[in-house]
Amino acid sequence: LSGKQRWLHQDSEHWPSGLNDLHWAAPAMLWVCGDTQAVASLDKSFAVVGSRSCTSYGQHVTAELVGAIAERGYSVASGGALGIDGVAHRCAIAVGANTVAVMAGGVDRLYPSANQTLLLEIASKGALISELPPGASPTKWRFLQRNRLIAALSQATVVVEAGWRSGSMNTASHAQNLGREVGAFPGPVTSPASAGCHRLIRETQAQLVCSGADVLELVNASNALFDLPPSAAVGQLEKRALDALGSRRTPIEVIATKAGLTIGEAQIALTSLQLDSLAEGSYEGWRKTGSNL
């Protein structure tokens, strides 16, 4: 692996722009083992995270959603761990999609060792990345630290299976704080592997998703700015407001906070978007229009 290691900084051509949303918490640089172009492609990606002790149900759901998203040209980011992470990476490779694993140690520390063959394949067909220098050991706090990178790199985060105190919950929290869309798959109410997903849905920290099509709606909601028709005259306020909207109706106060606008600015922007048929509002709140999801 030593011959394949290189690094990126914020001014590098292939630096993933999503990391800039971390502001002061953004890494100064990334170590990469693999193709730096694969890292740049994360600007159009989603994160798939979940339990290390996944069930056959979790494996099936992960394969279905990765296949659906890969067909639309999206990349897959995850943590290279056992369980759902590994299934997501394998499925992405199987369907020819780009995949990147964010490591909790140096990119030369292939952890967990049980996934060594998989991680080598990711390095050859996609990339392993880390904010830590080669040789750094993966430690418990570093796993939590890297979760913010997984959330920031992707346009949406999907939790397939997660225990009540799973590290995936931490990733979902980072994604929500960054204004990213978060989805969670429901599971059997008796399954401890889905207790965290149910918690995210119940506390409205994640949207309930049941298929690859539902997941695509999450990603498209985050990526709608790139799909606007050329005729749409959208200013800076409107872009920020639109980026804060999702498929569910959201109160204007929440939209203003996510977009960094005052209530008055948000109202002006949303009204303009409504005139352009890019958003719709009601007493329940605002959301993107169906054609813009």
Phi and psi in degrees as a GROMACS rama.xvg file:
@    title "Ramachandran Plot"
@    xaxis  label "Phi"
@    yaxis  label "Psi"
@TYPE xy
-60.6866  -35.3487  SER-2
-73.8926  -15.4948  GLY-3
-97.6223  -5.87395  LYS-4
-78.5735  134.65  GLN-5
-146.755  177.012  ARG-6
-138.174  156.407  TRP-7
-123.91  147.571  LEU-8
-124.107  178.255  HIS-9
-64.7669  -19.1176  GLN-10
-98.0935  3.17989  ASP-11
-72.1021  150.752  SER-12
-58.8208  -39.0896  GLU-13
-101.069  17.7455  HIS-14
-64.346  129.069  TRP-15
-73.3293  118.414  PRO-16
-65.6141  -22.758  SER-17
-60.3807  -28.0596  GLY-18
-66.3218  -23.2788  LEU-19
-65.9115  -20.9122  ASN-20
-69.9163  -12.2178  ASP-21
-77.9191  -13.5534  LEU-22
54.9805  -119.417  HIS-23
-65.4836  -20.5976  TRP-24
-91.7863  3.98354  ALA-25
-70.5977  144.58  ALA-26
-68.7495  147.894  PRO-27
-71.0944  -28.6822  ALA-28
-159.306  165.965  MET-29
-125.726  132.73  LEU-30
-88.3891  136.529  TRP-31
-127.134  133.46  VAL-32
-119.306  103.835  CYS-33
134.025  -149.814  GLY-34
-91.5792  119.07  ASP-35
-66.3694  -25.9274  THR-36
-63.7686  -32.849  GLN-37
-63.8344  -34.5238  ALA-38
-68.8034  -43.2891  VAL-39
-61.3906  -31.8284  ALA-40
-68.5535  -10.5851  SER-41
-67.7795  -10.0732  LEU-42
-64.7748  -14.9199  ASP-43
-128.629  82.3083  LYS-44
-154.737  172.052  SER-45
-138.242  155.505  PHE-46
-100.939  137.387  ALA-47
-119.754  120.456  VAL-48
-134.153  161.766  VAL-49
172.08  -170.618  GLY-50
-64.8704  143.601  SER-51
-72.811  -26.2145  ARG-52
-104.199  67.7139  SER-53
-78.1461  158.765  CYS-54
-98.8048  173.731  THR-55
-63.1522  -32.1387  SER-56
-62.7078  -45.3463  TYR-57
-62.8689  -39.3137  GLY-58
-64.0432  -42.8181  GLN-59
-63.8969  -47.0091  HIS-60
-61.6176  -42.979  VAL-61
-62.4433  -43.9507  THR-62
-62.3218  -40.6322  ALA-63
-66.488  -44.7144  GLU-64
-73.9938  -36.9193  LEU-65
-63.5759  -41.6426  VAL-66
-61.2623  -42.1136  GLY-67
-65.9119  -43.5327  ALA-68
-72.8174  -38.5631  ILE-69
-61.3172  -34.3612  ALA-70
-60.8365  -25.1554  GLU-71
-95.0703  8.43292  ARG-72
83.8729  18.717  GLY-73
-91.2139  148.398  TYR-74
-89.5084  165.429  SER-75
-120.528  127.061  VAL-76
-114.693  139.622  ALA-77
-159.323  -169.483  SER-78
-104.122  4.0659  GLY-79
70.6447  11.7489  GLY-80
-83.6545  176.227  ALA-81
-67.5043  165.186  LEU-82
81.379  -137.305  GLY-83
-58.7409  -40.8992  ILE-84
-54.8956  -52.2605  ASP-85
-62.9637  -40.0492  GLY-86
-62.1278  -42.6718  VAL-87
-62.2493  -45.5039  ALA-88
-62.7755  -45.9089  HIS-89
-62.5026  -42.6215  ARG-90
-65.4777  -39.1967  CYS-91
-62.2926  -44.0332  ALA-92
-63.7017  -40.6314  ILE-93
-62.7818  -34.0892  ALA-94
-98.6327  6.95353  VAL-95
79.7233  20.1232  GLY-96
-89.3283  152.382  ALA-97
-70.8738  140.329  ASN-98
-142.556  143.548  THR-99
-132.067  133.12  VAL-100
-106.86  128.295  ALA-101
-94.1507  116.532  VAL-102
-90.675  149.624  MET-103
-89.2105  -8.01815  ALA-104
-128.54  -160.21  GLY-105
-67.7018  155.411  GLY-106
-67.6925  -11.937  VAL-107
-92.5378  -3.60841  ASP-108
-99.2507  92.7134  ARG-109
-76.9963  93.4976  LEU-110
-124.742  134.117  TYR-111
-77.0781  153.329  PRO-112
-62.615  -27.8185  SER-113
-64.808  -20.287  ALA-114
-103.952  17.8476  ASN-115
-57.4234  -46.0548  GLN-116
-61.2279  -43.2687  THR-117
-62.7957  -45.1328  LEU-118
-64.7378  -36.9881  LEU-119
-63.9233  -37.3475  LEU-120
-69.536  -37.9375  GLU-121
-62.2327  -42.321  ILE-122
-63.8926  -31.6625  ALA-123
-83.2626  -26.2593  SER-124
-113.254  -15.5712  LYS-125
-140.472  -115.81  GLY-126
-163.834  147.948  ALA-127
-103.469  135.497  LEU-128
-133.387  155.23  ILE-129
-159.077  148.983  SER-130
-85.8883  -7.07807  GLU-131
-96.1449  149.065  LEU-132
-71.8923  158.21  PRO-133
-52.6829  141.491  PRO-134
95.9075  -17.4414  GLY-135
-66.3707  135.425  ALA-136
-84.8212  139.911  SER-137
-72.9615  126.178  PRO-138
-125.883  166.771  THR-139
-55.8885  -46.861  LYS-140
-70.8186  -24.9786  TRP-141
-72.6611  -27.8698  ARG-142
-65.4284  -42.7712  PHE-143
-67.3716  -36.9769  LEU-144
-63.8456  -40.7631  GLN-145
-73.5094  -18.0363  ARG-146
-60.1731  -33.3341  ASN-147
-65.5462  -31.7259  ARG-148
-69.1169  -42.7691  LEU-149
-58.8806  -44.1648  ILE-150
-66.0715  -41.2065  ALA-151
-74.6377  -31.7871  ALA-152
-67.7472  -27.2198  LEU-153
-108.37  157.488  SER-154
-80.7464  -22.3037  GLN-155
-152.209  150.616  ALA-156
-117.965  131.793  THR-157
-118.354  125.165  VAL-158
-100.263  118.197  VAL-159
-87.4089  -56.2751  VAL-160
-136.831  141.745  GLU-161
-158.33  134.096  ALA-162
-72.4618  173.421  GLY-163
-57.9491  -36.2272  TRP-164
-117.646  30.7386  ARG-165
-66.8265  149.879  SER-166
-62.9408  -22.4033  GLY-167
-63.8884  -28.3202  SER-168
-64.5168  -35.614  MET-169
-66.1343  -41.0694  ASN-170
-63.3663  -43.748  THR-171
-61.2852  -38.8491  ALA-172
-63.8609  -42.8199  SER-173
-61.5088  -43.3877  HIS-174
-61.7637  -43.828  ALA-175
-63.7798  -41.7957  GLN-176
-64.8784  -26.1094  ASN-177
-87.1658  -0.179787  LEU-178
79.4296  15.7959  GLY-179
-83.0249  154.193  ARG-180
-73.3487  142.53  GLU-181
-128.14  131.44  VAL-182
-123.242  151.465  GLY-183
-139.707  135.22  ALA-184
-85.3895  132.75  PHE-185
-76.0713  156.092  PRO-186
-135.011  -173.047  GLY-187
-59.5581  138.456  PRO-188
-64.979  -18.1054  VAL-189
-91.2666  -1.828  THR-190
-92.5627  116.934  SER-191
-60.9223  -25.3274  PRO-192
-68.6869  -17.0963  ALA-193
-110.807  2.808  SER-194
-59.8644  -38.4031  ALA-195
-68.1177  -39.2458  GLY-196
-61.6315  -44.6353  CYS-197
-63.5022  -36.7768  HIS-198
-63.977  -44.0866  ARG-199
-61.2202  -42.5947  LEU-200
-67.9017  -45.5872  ILE-201
-63.1438  -38.3496  ARG-202
-88.0651  11.6677  GLU-203
54.6022  30.9036  THR-204
-88.4515  -10.5162  GLN-205
-147.165  151  ALA-206
-85.421  141.816  GLN-207
-73.347  125.15  LEU-208
-122.971  142.249  VAL-209
-126.688  0.619428  CYS-210
-160.597  170.946  SER-211
-62.5114  -33.5783  GLY-212
-63.7296  -39.5095  ALA-213
-63.4414  -40.1978  ASP-214
-65.1658  -39.5493  VAL-215
-59.6923  -36.3587  LEU-216
-62.4875  -38.1705  GLU-217
-61.5578  -49.0891  LEU-218
-65.1691  -42.8119  VAL-219
-65.6096  -33.0278  ASN-220
-64.1037  -35.928  ALA-221
-77.2542  -26.2933  SER-222
-105.307  8.4186  ASN-223
-59.9506  -28.4161  ALA-224
-61.4211  -28.2711  LEU-225
-82.9898  -8.91471  PHE-226
-111.972  13.5129  ASP-227
-66.9456  141.354  LEU-228
-63.3405  145.849  PRO-229
-55.8795  -27.0421  PRO-230
-78.2237  -13.7753  SER-231
-74.4619  117.743  ALA-232
-89.4152  93.6932  ALA-233
-112.065  119.408  VAL-234
-85.5142  -176.289  GLY-235
-64.6974  -42.1897  GLN-236
-62.8801  -42.819  LEU-237
-64.6865  -40.1723  GLU-238
-61.4742  -43.0412  LYS-239
-67.1937  -39.6006  ARG-240
-67.7764  -42.1033  ALA-241
-64.655  -36.705  LEU-242
-66.2953  -25.3026  ASP-243
-86.5104  -9.10494  ALA-244
-87.1299  153.599  LEU-245
-133.158  -161.497  GLY-246
-82.5039  -17.5411  SER-247
-97.6805  149.116  ARG-248
-66.473  132.311  ARG-249
-127.626  135.744  THR-250
-59.7063  147.943  PRO-251
-62.4991  -30.3109  ILE-252
-63.7272  -39.2482  GLU-253
-69.3208  -41.1894  VAL-254
-61.4356  -44.8456  ILE-255
-61.2263  -42.1953  ALA-256
-64.9539  -46.2848  THR-257
-64.6842  -33.7467  LYS-258
-88.9596  -8.31498  ALA-259
70.7707  35.5634  GLY-260
-118.042  161.214  LEU-261
-77.5555  165.765  THR-262
-59.5982  -41.853  ILE-263
-62.9674  -43.5713  GLY-264
-64.8835  -39.9893  GLU-265
-64.3899  -40.3384  ALA-266
-63.6736  -42.3847  GLN-267
-62.5871  -45.9267  ILE-268
-64.4343  -43.2868  ALA-269
-67.721  -37.8905  LEU-270
-62.8381  -41.7023  THR-271
-63.7625  -41.5548  SER-272
-65.1149  -35.184  LEU-273
-67.2026  -38.2125  GLN-274
-64.6184  -30.1235  LEU-275
-89.6331  6.89091  ASP-276
61.5009  28.3091  SER-277
-99.2605  -13.5728  LEU-278
-149.778  159.676  ALA-279
-140.108  145.579  GLU-280
-128.589  157.442  GLY-281
-155.144  -175.197  SER-282
-63.7709  -19.433  TYR-283
-83.0954  -15.6087  GLU-284
132.561  -165.975  GLY-285
-118.374  151.756  TRP-286
-153.248  165.696  ARG-287
-67.4008  153.157  LYS-288
-73.6124  159.939  THR-289
-57.9522  -36.4216  GLY-290
-74.8678  -11.6487  SER-291
-109.638  7.55834  ASN-292
